[in-house]
Amino acid sequence: MSSIAESVTAAAPRVPIPANGVDYRGKIVLAPMVRSGELPSRLLALKYGADLVWGPETIDRAIIGCQRQVNPRNGCIEFSRMPSNGGRPDIVSKESVIYRLDPVREKGRLIYQMGTASPELAVQAAKIVAADVSGIDVNSGCPKPFSTSGGMGAALLRTPDKLVSILEALVREVGEPFQIGISVKIRILESPEATEALVSRLVRTGITGLTVHCRTTPMRPRERAIRHQLRMVADVCHKAGVACIMNGDVTSRDHGLALMEEFGVDGAMIATSAESNSSCFRSEADGGLAPWRDVVHEYLRFCIESENRLGNTKYLLNMLIPGKNEEFKQAKLSRTYTDSCRRLKFDDLVSQAILLDELLDLDHKWELGPPEGHPRSKAVQNVMANNESAKAAGGDGTRSKATSSVAHKGGPIRTSSFPAPVKAEPEQAAVDPSIPAPMAQKSEVAV
Ligand SMILES: Cc1cc2nc3c(=O)[nH]c(=O)nc-3n(C[C@H](O)[C@H](O)[C@H](O)COP(=O)(O)O)c2cc1C
């Protein structure tokens, strides 16, 4: 813990931190972010000095029914299920990894965030992951209709009885038996009085921490965070012995530490600044912001190690690589890990990327051709040959799905990201018109 945080919190009473839990005090943490908060991004944040990482919000019903498996290739724990396919039994699908974590590198540092509007479902969902994480956080701040229409996220700010009952149920039925902390992430309300009344109730539920996003529900992300309620929220938390983390326009570790001192809060949470350069968690004294190429190299390494879904990897690459850069344009064109690494000249990652492309059934998409000394497998060659014959016979040679002829080399493999409420699909705009038709026209196959 930093000396600043120690001096801020020394006199405060404390809700005891459970044996398998973690104290939020003195911590600069990675915010929960759907899409941007998958395992590789969390490992990246930890590498650059984040003290704790929040996983992306996962809806209670999405994790309920998942099987827990250890991936034999990398030791990651994967919670997977078969997709429902909208009830259509005719669609053949692969198992989806709903949540993936690294039990070694995230040990003692991962907080699982859930979206819920029901104490029963919240408890059921939390029990599935509780033994593998250090805390469970309830998202009570998401303003998007997909969340609020189901009574989740920011809707809970308007139904405090329900929010309190969810937190109490989690503390009693998950926090105590599993000995982990329960926490909540809220937004400020329009008036300090309304926020104070809400926070006063929440801190009496047995939670160990509360994060306050210093924007109201109607505020857009680009509007500057407002901090005039922050000291009051921290005071209410401290009187009850609950750690208070601030969130909203925190740009770096040093900035977070300065704000903690200024507003008397216990920790600071960073979202969008970490999305664009996760080395913001490194203090100036330790080197400050790293060049984007270093960050992207490490990010791709973590993606490959954790077998991240390519669509998700490319989403964050779009954030991490500066837009005007020529390598950015190049990387956007890549449709495989191998091509991404080759276009970015990360030669040391290529051999691992080849293996992952084969595993994820992407190797038939190598746009730069098979890497030197690595001819396409016979199955892939057959598919390509069939395409050529189809073209010669007047067809367009396009395969609707590229999985049929290529041997699958083991699983479980992520086939889709769920939930995926953030709509932006930057990689879709990245199809290179110069790619031959069979590749360019195909929709992204499941990876
Ligand atoms: C891409 C993205 C996804 C997000 N997903 C979540 C989420 O799953 N749960 C949540 O509580 N907040 C989510 N948020 C909100 C952030 O956690 C954070 O509260 C907000 O971005 C303000 O922090 P900042 O000013 O540092 O960006 C998301 C934000 C972004 C940009």
The ligand as an SDF file (V2000), in Angstrom:
LIG
                    3D

 31 33  0  0  0  0  0  0  0  0999 V2000
  -15.7100   -0.4270  -23.4820 C   0  0  0  0  0  0  0  0  0  0  0  0
  -16.2970   -0.1940  -22.1110 C   0  0  0  0  0  0  0  0  0  0  0  0
  -16.9700   -1.2210  -21.4710 C   0  0  0  0  0  0  0  0  0  0  0  0
  -17.4820   -1.0310  -20.1840 C   0  0  0  0  0  0  0  0  0  0  0  0
  -18.0730   -2.0780  -19.5280 N   0  0  0  0  0  0  0  0  0  0  0  0
  -18.4230   -1.9340  -18.2170 C   0  0  0  0  0  0  0  0  0  0  0  0
  -18.8390   -3.0570  -17.4490 C   0  0  0  0  0  0  0  0  0  0  0  0
  -18.8470   -4.2010  -17.9210 O   0  0  0  0  0  0  0  0  0  0  0  0
  -19.2040   -2.8470  -16.1530 N   0  0  0  0  0  0  0  0  0  0  0  0
  -19.1680   -1.6020  -15.5760 C   0  0  0  0  0  0  0  0  0  0  0  0
  -19.4860   -1.4710  -14.3990 O   0  0  0  0  0  0  0  0  0  0  0  0
  -18.7420   -0.5370  -16.2750 N   0  0  0  0  0  0  0  0  0  0  0  0
  -18.3480   -0.6760  -17.5680 C   0  0  0  0  0  0  0  0  0  0  0  0
  -17.8470    0.3930  -18.2530 N   0  0  0  0  0  0  0  0  0  0  0  0
  -17.6930    1.6760  -17.5360 C   0  0  0  0  0  0  0  0  0  0  0  0
  -16.2840    1.7790  -16.9360 C   0  0  0  0  0  0  0  0  0  0  0  0
  -16.0420    0.7310  -16.0210 O   0  0  0  0  0  0  0  0  0  0  0  0
  -16.0780    3.1270  -16.2300 C   0  0  0  0  0  0  0  0  0  0  0  0
  -16.9980    3.2180  -15.1880 O   0  0  0  0  0  0  0  0  0  0  0  0
  -16.2470    4.3110  -17.1700 C   0  0  0  0  0  0  0  0  0  0  0  0
  -15.6450    4.1040  -18.4200 O   0  0  0  0  0  0  0  0  0  0  0  0
  -15.6410    5.5700  -16.5320 C   0  0  0  0  0  0  0  0  0  0  0  0
  -14.2540    5.4160  -16.3300 O   0  0  0  0  0  0  0  0  0  0  0  0
  -13.1940    6.2440  -17.2270 P   0  0  0  0  0  0  0  0  0  0  0  0
  -13.5650    7.6860  -17.1070 O   0  0  0  0  0  0  0  0  0  0  0  0
  -11.8450    5.9070  -16.6570 O   0  0  0  0  0  0  0  0  0  0  0  0
  -13.3710    5.7590  -18.6260 O   0  0  0  0  0  0  0  0  0  0  0  0
  -17.3460    0.2380  -19.5430 C   0  0  0  0  0  0  0  0  0  0  0  0
  -16.6790    1.2680  -20.2080 C   0  0  0  0  0  0  0  0  0  0  0  0
  -16.1500    1.0550  -21.4720 C   0  0  0  0  0  0  0  0  0  0  0  0
  -15.4100    2.1750  -22.1480 C   0  0  0  0  0  0  0  0  0  0  0  0
  1  2  1  0
  2  3  1  0
  2 30  2  0
  3  4  2  0
  4  5  1  0
  4 28  1  0
  5  6  2  0
  6  7  1  0
  6 13  1  0
  7  8  2  0
  7  9  1  0
  9 10  1  0
 10 11  2  0
 10 12  1  0
 12 13  2  0
 13 14  1  0
 14 15  1  0
 14 28  1  0
 15 16  1  0
 16 17  1  0
 16 18  1  0
 18 19  1  0
 18 20  1  0
 20 21  1  0
 20 22  1  0
 22 23  1  0
 23 24  1  0
 24 25  2  0
 24 26  1  0
 24 27  1  0
 28 29  2  0
 29 30  1  0
 30 31  1  0
M  END
$$$$
